[in-house]
């Protein structure tokens, strides 16, 4: 969290309202050391899960924060859940976990991420290249035939797969961590699956579109990603289901 107390409280309340038997612990990271007590998520004995709050001495990136958060998880599955996620269609975890059972070597799964402005799910993406970024913005663009990565706004991860590939690459400060993780999972033979009968609402803020600092970080991450993966062939595994 970056001081967004209301949004953090909102996702905690939304997870509590699900009363999902599959959510046993929620880890919240206070990323800004300047956050005071008023910015902390409220302590509520009524949460149907254990709430763990981590406090950073200095701001860290997405990869560092999630790697540290997942070190506090002891289950075979854990999830990245952005605070701008909502659950108007109910609990997505049963459908996600059922799909994992049907999947050979499941590594990561996502529900449909429905954009409230467009009233439809965000499309699957191919390998991130300048052409791919342009192509998916063109009218009538079709989704790729194969899944290369899954968006990190809501991402269910198999603990065994996540540990096997070394978690998120902490060399990324912000943006492309989910792309790089997906490519490493795919490279090592883990399946990437979008589950069509699980849906969540994603109110994405798209900060890089209008804030220069975020745009710079986005560009740096794209350069790092391109240098690492340019020209690499990946196995075909994890087609849309």
Secondary structure, 3 states (H helix, E strand, C coil): CCCCHHHHHHHHHHHHHHCCCCCCEEEEEECCCCCCHHHCCCCCCCCCCEEEEEECCCCCCHHHHHHHHHCCCCCCEEEEECCCEECCCCCCHHHHHHHHHHCCCEEEEEEEEEECCCCEECCCCCCCCHHHHHHCCCCCCCCCCCCCCCCCCEEEEEHHHHHHCCCCCCCCCCCCHHHHHHHHHHHCCCEEEEEEEEEEEECCCCHHHCCHHHHHHHHHHHHHHHHHHCCCCCCCCCCCC
